Amino acid sequence: MRNPIIVALDVPNAERAVDLAKRLKPFIGAVKIGSELFTAEGPAIVRALREDGVPVFLDLKYHDIPNTVSRAVEAAVRLDVQMLTVHTSGGLEMMRAAKQAADRAASEQHHSPPILLGVTVLTSLNDTGLAQVGVNASVADQVQRLARLAVQAGLGGLVCSPIELPIVRPIAPPEFQIVTPGIRPPGAPPDDQMRTRTPAEAIAAGATWLVIGRPIVSAPDPCAAARIILESLGC
């Protein structure tokens, strides 16, 4: 089994991020760079991690008009990231434009395109949260609707909570990569995640990748925390 752990480097600066990534590299499959770190450090943090041979999931959740998203995706591909995200709620044409841009830029760079992932419903939202922003559907129904759009747009995978895996996996092609945040080891606090599962539960339900942040990054010994999770999965 391939190592499915993606560590969320939700830390404030490059020094901390690079140090963590170097130490965790033997125990993880990739690192995730989100808005906090990318805003603080810019593309240089991606380049530093790629120079160290660390696979990078750039999670900036692009959501804009198709032309703007296309240009952002092209720039991300030139950074040699292995995964990146767009919001499925940006619509079919935006997602198609992102996919075309990723393929085009990768061809120009002479390497494989990154896995383009569609973000469905954030794991911090529940049915009440959706209603507050005018979505009159349950989380499950909205995830299913957006997942179908992502498949139609030709994306390579989805980001969804582990609770929605049973409704997403049947919709997705077999090769679809499903990335699940909201992963918490047994006994860990949920923090601000509304819809959580353990690593083993998520893999059993069909997840391809597990995004784990605070249970590893904030642990007294991050390497030990990652190793325990990995061993629990039989890797």
C-alpha positions as a Python dict, from the first residue, in 0.01 Angstrom:
ca = {
    (1, 'M'): (0, 0, 0),
    (2, 'R'): (130, 346, -94),
    (3, 'N'): (176, 587, 193),
    (4, 'P'): (-153, 785, 196),
    (5, 'I'): (-62, 1047, 457),
    (6, 'I'): (-55, 1411, 349),
    (7, 'V'): (66, 1635, 631),
    (8, 'A'): (-94, 1978, 637),
    (9, 'L'): (188, 2227, 693),
    (10, 'D'): (-38, 2482, 857),
    (11, 'V'): (255, 2667, 1012),
    (12, 'P'): (344, 3038, 996),
    (13, 'N'): (683, 3035, 822),
    (14, 'A'): (912, 2852, 581),
    (15, 'E'): (1174, 2759, 840),
    (16, 'R'): (923, 2560, 1043),
    (17, 'A'): (767, 2408, 730),
    (18, 'V'): (1093, 2290, 575),
    (19, 'D'): (1216, 2150, 906),
    (20, 'L'): (894, 1953, 957),
    (21, 'A'): (890, 1826, 600),
    (22, 'K'): (1249, 1703, 617),
    (23, 'R'): (1189, 1518, 944),
    (24, 'L'): (856, 1372, 836),
    (25, 'K'): (956, 1273, 482),
    (26, 'P'): (1017, 902, 566),
    (27, 'F'): (670, 872, 723),
    (28, 'I'): (443, 1059, 480),
    (29, 'G'): (335, 1058, 117),
    (30, 'A'): (321, 1435, 63),
    (31, 'V'): (280, 1772, 232),
    (32, 'K'): (-3, 2019, 191),
    (33, 'I'): (61, 2390, 155),
    (34, 'G'): (-244, 2599, 225),
    (35, 'S'): (-334, 2965, 226),
    (36, 'E'): (-155, 3057, 549),
    (37, 'L'): (190, 2934, 451),
    (38, 'F'): (165, 3029, 83),
    (39, 'T'): (54, 3382, 168),
    (40, 'A'): (340, 3421, 414),
    (41, 'E'): (616, 3270, 201),
    (42, 'G'): (494, 3265, -159),
    (43, 'P'): (617, 3029, -433),
    (44, 'A'): (961, 3005, -269),
    (45, 'I'): (829, 2758, -11),
    (46, 'V'): (708, 2525, -285),
    (47, 'R'): (1044, 2544, -461),
    (48, 'A'): (1230, 2472, -136),
    (49, 'L'): (1024, 2163, -66),
    (50, 'R'): (1048, 2035, -423),
    (51, 'E'): (1427, 2080, -414),
    (52, 'D'): (1424, 1846, -113),
    (53, 'G'): (1221, 1594, -311),
    (54, 'V'): (904, 1639, -107),
    (55, 'P'): (579, 1590, -304),
    (56, 'V'): (360, 1899, -270),
    (57, 'F'): (-18, 1933, -258),
    (58, 'L'): (-92, 2302, -321),
    (59, 'D'): (-429, 2361, -160),
    (60, 'L'): (-531, 2714, -257),
    (61, 'K'): (-885, 2621, -366),
    (62, 'Y'): (-897, 2841, -676),
    (63, 'H'): (-1243, 2991, -730),
    (64, 'D'): (-1272, 3269, -987),
    (65, 'I'): (-1366, 3327, -1348),
    (66, 'P'): (-1230, 3060, -1585),
    (67, 'N'): (-955, 3278, -1735),
    (68, 'T'): (-816, 3380, -1397),
    (69, 'V'): (-822, 3024, -1264),
    (70, 'S'): (-651, 2900, -1581),
    (71, 'R'): (-362, 3140, -1534),
    (72, 'A'): (-330, 3052, -1167),
    (73, 'V'): (-324, 2680, -1248),
    (74, 'E'): (-57, 2733, -1513),
    (75, 'A'): (159, 2915, -1258),
    (76, 'A'): (110, 2633, -1007),
    (77, 'V'): (208, 2370, -1263),
    (78, 'R'): (531, 2558, -1333),
    (79, 'L'): (612, 2518, -962),
    (80, 'D'): (603, 2139, -1015),
    (81, 'V'): (331, 2063, -762),
    (82, 'Q'): (183, 1714, -758),
    (83, 'M'): (-173, 1810, -660),
    (84, 'L'): (-377, 2130, -655),
    (85, 'T'): (-734, 2229, -579),
    (86, 'V'): (-1020, 2421, -734),
    (87, 'H'): (-1363, 2481, -585),
    (88, 'T'): (-1625, 2275, -767),
    (89, 'S'): (-1877, 2547, -686),
    (90, 'G'): (-1690, 2760, -941),
    (91, 'G'): (-1884, 2570, -1204),
    (92, 'L'): (-1831, 2331, -1492),
    (93, 'E'): (-1663, 2576, -1730),
    (94, 'M'): (-1418, 2694, -1465),
    (95, 'M'): (-1317, 2337, -1384),
    (96, 'R'): (-1277, 2247, -1751),
    (97, 'A'): (-1061, 2554, -1806),
    (98, 'A'): (-846, 2456, -1507),
    (99, 'K'): (-799, 2102, -1643),
    (100, 'Q'): (-702, 2229, -1987),
    (101, 'A'): (-458, 2477, -1835),
    (102, 'A'): (-296, 2207, -1620),
    (103, 'D'): (-249, 1975, -1916),
    (104, 'R'): (-114, 2253, -2138),
    (105, 'A'): (134, 2385, -1882),
    (106, 'A'): (256, 2035, -1794),
    (107, 'S'): (318, 1960, -2160),
    (108, 'E'): (522, 2278, -2193),
    (109, 'Q'): (725, 2177, -1886),
    (110, 'H'): (770, 1821, -2018),
    (111, 'H'): (633, 1648, -1712),
    (112, 'S'): (308, 1485, -1603),
    (113, 'P'): (26, 1719, -1501),
    (114, 'P'): (-63, 1742, -1133),
    (115, 'I'): (-375, 1577, -1000),
    (116, 'L'): (-643, 1843, -1022),
    (117, 'L'): (-880, 1803, -727),
    (118, 'G'): (-1225, 1949, -685),
    (119, 'V'): (-1321, 2076, -340),
    (120, 'T'): (-1683, 1995, -261),
    (121, 'V'): (-1812, 2111, 80),
    (122, 'L'): (-1563, 2227, 342),
    (123, 'T'): (-1539, 1996, 642),
    (124, 'S'): (-1612, 2291, 872),
    (125, 'L'): (-1966, 2317, 728),
    (126, 'N'): (-2275, 2123, 824),
    (127, 'D'): (-2635, 2149, 697),
    (128, 'T'): (-2695, 2462, 903),
    (129, 'G'): (-2382, 2627, 765),
    (130, 'L'): (-2490, 2553, 408),
    (131, 'A'): (-2833, 2701, 472),
    (132, 'Q'): (-2672, 3017, 607),
    (133, 'V'): (-2501, 3076, 270),
    (134, 'G'): (-2818, 3005, 73),
    (135, 'V'): (-2764, 2640, -22),
    (136, 'N'): (-3096, 2470, 44),
    (137, 'A'): (-2961, 2116, 36),
    (138, 'S'): (-2808, 1878, 282),
    (139, 'V'): (-2430, 1843, 288),
    (140, 'A'): (-2466, 1493, 141),
    (141, 'D'): (-2681, 1612, -150),
    (142, 'Q'): (-2455, 1907, -224),
    (143, 'V'): (-2141, 1692, -216),
    (144, 'Q'): (-2300, 1445, -454),
    (145, 'R'): (-2407, 1721, -693),
    (146, 'L'): (-2062, 1881, -697),
    (147, 'A'): (-1888, 1545, -729),
    (148, 'R'): (-2083, 1468, -1046),
    (149, 'L'): (-1979, 1806, -1189),
    (150, 'A'): (-1613, 1736, -1112),
    (151, 'V'): (-1630, 1401, -1292),
    (152, 'Q'): (-1803, 1568, -1588),
    (153, 'A'): (-1528, 1834, -1602),
    (154, 'G'): (-1258, 1568, -1624),
    (155, 'L'): (-1087, 1642, -1294),
    (156, 'G'): (-853, 1383, -1147),
    (157, 'G'): (-1005, 1364, -804),
    (158, 'L'): (-1204, 1520, -525),
    (159, 'V'): (-1162, 1657, -177),
    (160, 'C'): (-1445, 1557, 53),
    (161, 'S'): (-1497, 1466, 416),
    (162, 'P'): (-1464, 1099, 510),
    (163, 'I'): (-1833, 1087, 600),
    (164, 'E'): (-1926, 1154, 236),
    (165, 'L'): (-1697, 885, 96),
    (166, 'P'): (-1974, 623, 62),
    (167, 'I'): (-2176, 854, -164),
    (168, 'V'): (-1877, 989, -361),
    (169, 'R'): (-1684, 671, -437),
    (170, 'P'): (-1967, 510, -643),
    (171, 'I'): (-1993, 826, -856),
    (172, 'A'): (-1621, 847, -927),
    (173, 'P'): (-1425, 652, -1187),
    (174, 'P'): (-1195, 383, -1038),
    (175, 'E'): (-882, 592, -1100),
    (176, 'F'): (-1027, 897, -923),
    (177, 'Q'): (-810, 1018, -634),
    (178, 'I'): (-1017, 1102, -327),
    (179, 'V'): (-849, 1321, -67),
    (180, 'T'): (-1008, 1337, 277),
    (181, 'P'): (-944, 1606, 537),
    (182, 'G'): (-1109, 1585, 877),
    (183, 'I'): (-894, 1286, 973),
    (184, 'R'): (-837, 1235, 1343),
    (185, 'P'): (-665, 939, 1512),
    (186, 'P'): (-873, 758, 1777),
    (187, 'G'): (-913, 977, 2085),
    (188, 'A'): (-790, 1298, 1917),
    (189, 'P'): (-1007, 1611, 1954),
    (190, 'P'): (-1201, 1716, 1641),
    (191, 'D'): (-1079, 2080, 1671),
    (192, 'D'): (-1283, 2284, 1419),
    (193, 'Q'): (-1371, 1989, 1195),
    (194, 'M'): (-1741, 1903, 1188),
    (195, 'R'): (-1721, 1570, 999),
    (196, 'T'): (-1431, 1349, 1108),
    (197, 'R'): (-1322, 986, 1087),
    (198, 'T'): (-1015, 788, 1189),
    (199, 'P'): (-746, 706, 929),
    (200, 'A'): (-848, 339, 912),
    (201, 'E'): (-1218, 425, 873),
    (202, 'A'): (-1145, 667, 587),
    (203, 'I'): (-926, 419, 397),
    (204, 'A'): (-1185, 145, 441),
    (205, 'A'): (-1451, 377, 299),
    (206, 'G'): (-1248, 444, -16),
    (207, 'A'): (-1015, 736, 52),
    (208, 'T'): (-696, 753, -152),
    (209, 'W'): (-522, 1019, 56),
    (210, 'L'): (-559, 1137, 416),
    (211, 'V'): (-493, 1499, 510),
    (212, 'I'): (-373, 1517, 869),
    (213, 'G'): (-256, 1840, 1029),
    (214, 'R'): (-264, 1915, 1399),
    (215, 'P'): (-253, 1553, 1526),
    (216, 'I'): (92, 1529, 1364),
    (217, 'V'): (224, 1886, 1341),
    (218, 'S'): (128, 1978, 1699),
    (219, 'A'): (233, 1647, 1854),
    (220, 'P'): (527, 1647, 2097),
    (221, 'D'): (701, 1412, 1852),
    (222, 'P'): (557, 1463, 1500),
    (223, 'C'): (758, 1175, 1351),
    (224, 'A'): (632, 933, 1614),
    (225, 'A'): (275, 1050, 1561),
    (226, 'A'): (301, 998, 1184),
    (227, 'R'): (467, 659, 1228),
    (228, 'I'): (191, 536, 1461),
    (229, 'I'): (-77, 637, 1210),
    (230, 'L'): (114, 471, 927),
    (231, 'E'): (154, 149, 1122),
    (232, 'S'): (-217, 150, 1208),
    (233, 'L'): (-286, 137, 833),
    (234, 'G'): (-54, -156, 778),
    (235, 'C'): (193, 44, 568),
}
